[in-house]
Amino acid sequence: MGRAHEVRKVAMEKTAAAKSKLYAKYGKEIYMAAKSGSPDPDTNQALKKIIEKAKKEQVTADIIKRAIEKAAGGSDENYIEVRYEGFG
């Protein structure tokens, strides 16, 4: 590959890690919104808002579609929102 590839590899890995984190975050949010209401964004306002936010962050349509289909499919997974606070 050569030296040029090694130089670019670090930048590509940073970008890929950031995108992966962003896609996972919005995938879970879309899944939870679609699961709690209707999987149709026209009738589910919370889902519509999250999809708009995701599109502004340039999340791919495939990620959005798969999260909605997963929620509509009725899988056994059940995500709930939890907040942990630590002191010390």
Secondary structure, DSSP 4 states (H G I P E B T S, - for coil): --HHHHHHHHHHHHHHHHHHHHHHHHHHHHHHHHHHS-S-TTT-HHHHHHHHHHHHTT--HHHHHHHHHHHHTT-S------------
